[in-house]
């Protein structure tokens, strides 16, 4: 599995073409300029196929870009050539757009989608894109009802994000930790970054938004964990308000927390935290869920068992998605059809599985009438019935044997009901309650404590940037923050 949000500054801005985009196919082709996160799509050359329970075989023999180009011609009778490039951060993508790089379709994170919409840079998806009766509208038919509901709640100046963005991957932010070195209780709070018991043995994200979010979880711990707050009818809205505060007093408090954290942690890092966890250099790492899966997989290959936990104060619910840019499409209906078809092709369940398998993140596609996504979850995480004894009473500690039922995930596939939870439950090993399955498909009780980061206004950005400058000792190359 590969890593999301990897930052290689020397290469991130360099466009590249995935293999298979041959010139003889493109003399009359529609040119579709796509930009995505680095290593965030299936590049093919798999060693073996995935064989699901119903006999479906999924394999990435070619890169998925080439397969899309062939599929588009077979489906619509027109040639399309994808000019595919990558970026390392949301801010880098924004800078590229600002200096004049032209793209038709890009895949930023939630808050950057909102910024682009606020600046009137986006084109809405066509009404036909959302027609669930259309055979090839895989996104509309297969997007998770939960993700769809999150998109429906987000808007900018009265414009719903759901009209302008189609989801791609989603997840949470939490703590990867070594249970042999640090107990779960200590890792289950954002203030682990201040814990002197682990001096210089914890890494923090070198990302102003993610790290600022962490600081607010510490700053307002007493408020957001109080019984009357947690049990309030509007808990989700209240938690979102607290963890998106940007007033002067809040920012000053967060700056103080992060300054103290800087003196305690091993480093502020962008990508090295995964390797530092695997080698044992650090015992805990603030991490995005997809990178957590990658880290746990790598550690497992080296005989080490790492865990992933969501702090009890709450977590960030993030998602990346596809948006179409006005400057690129220029009201060209052929280009818009190709862009929407690209999103639909990646949303076809077998292709969503290809991308998940290759990059390690969780697709927003739950499958709709297709159960391939659920089959794939079982393929990855179901306990081997021949090797595990049935023991549903176990609490899931590493010493215990047997299996457990992992449920409370019906909300993602269908609905938040007892019937859906039973339908989409999975019998797994106890360790998966704290490992890859938990990271990829968090239970409803976890996402109920998750909030989406707001797109801050310029005044708030200025305050946070100033605080970040102070924390990072005026290290100006860390200050690209254009939310």
GITA-V997456 format. One record per helix or strand of 3 or more residues. SS is the DSSP state (hx for helix, st for strand). FROM is the first residue (numbers start at 1). TO is the last residue. If there is no record, write none. Layout:
ss=<SS SS>
from=<FROM FROM>
to=<TO TO>
This chain:
ss=<hx st hx st hx hx hx hx hx hx st st hx hx hx st hx hx hx hx hx st hx st hx st st hx hx hx hx st hx hx st hx hx hx hx hx>
from=<23 30 64 80 90 110 127 138 145 161 165 173 184 190 196 202 208 221 227 235 248 267 272 284 289 307 318 326 333 349 372 403 410 418 426 430 436 444 458 476>
to=<25 37 76 87 98 118 130 142 153 163 171 177 187 194 198 205 219 225 230 242 262 269 279 288 301 309 325 329 347 359 381 406 413 423 429 433 440 447 471 478>
